[in-house]
């Protein structure tokens, strides 16, 4: 199927204003060079829908708009503990059956579960309500630690601002890293956050000189991906022991330096493959891989296709634009 261009977001009674803002911003206009998304908010019926803040929203479209969308999003609402009306569940199921991508973040996942779309699948939601989702829908394999989980045409995301992560992931998956990075830059957001919800469960790492140094080292590493960047060198630049650096890094990012650098390098390779015609060997060198063979092995393992196939699918420049 071609990448999605029409997007319909279902707004239940008590819809979260943050969620509305996230999807409207991500799928709004981002310049002429970007794919234009045909975005619409939908409700049980056109008219006024009260938000979680008590602010009424005027929504022009009913459930029929879901039938025309390539991407259908179930937004979180204050009444998520009560299953949506049968007409809503039927519309979500029908969207999936006809081939649409269906997604939800935060407690919007409860609507997908009520429609039976998450049965036998891995799914996530806001960590605070993960146990409730697992109890109410035992056929769903709830993973409370993930920022988002992609199961093909069903994708779920964690709570609140993780809606950005979910939407940017879907754009990256369907339209490529260059488009997702452009949208993220337009919103002054990272195009990809590492780690999972675990980093938000407890109090954040205390802000002190060590954390400031860690942030500086991470920024430096982003600018020096073409270098080896061993953990010992990163720790030295942070003026920490290797053990202390690893502990601080995990607390701040929810992942390891190795995984963080790997994802950063693959994301950089994606953008170079999409926006230049540089040889794969040069792409590998610029993002810190010793050879094209190493890049290819990592790309196939993590992205499912070799670099040249990825370039054919997502290139956004004519030949010789490198």
PyMOL commands that set and color helices and strands:
alter all, ss='L'
color gray80, all
select helices_A, chain A and resi 17-26+63-68+86-97+106-114+127-136+162-175+177-186+197-200+209-223+231-237+242-253+257-275+280-286+292-303+307-314
alter helices_A, ss='H'
color red, helices_A
select strands_A, chain A and resi 6-10+38-42+47-50+56-59+71-74+101-105+122-123+141-142+148-150+154-157
alter strands_A, ss='S'
color yellow, strands_A
deselect
rebuild
show_as cartoon
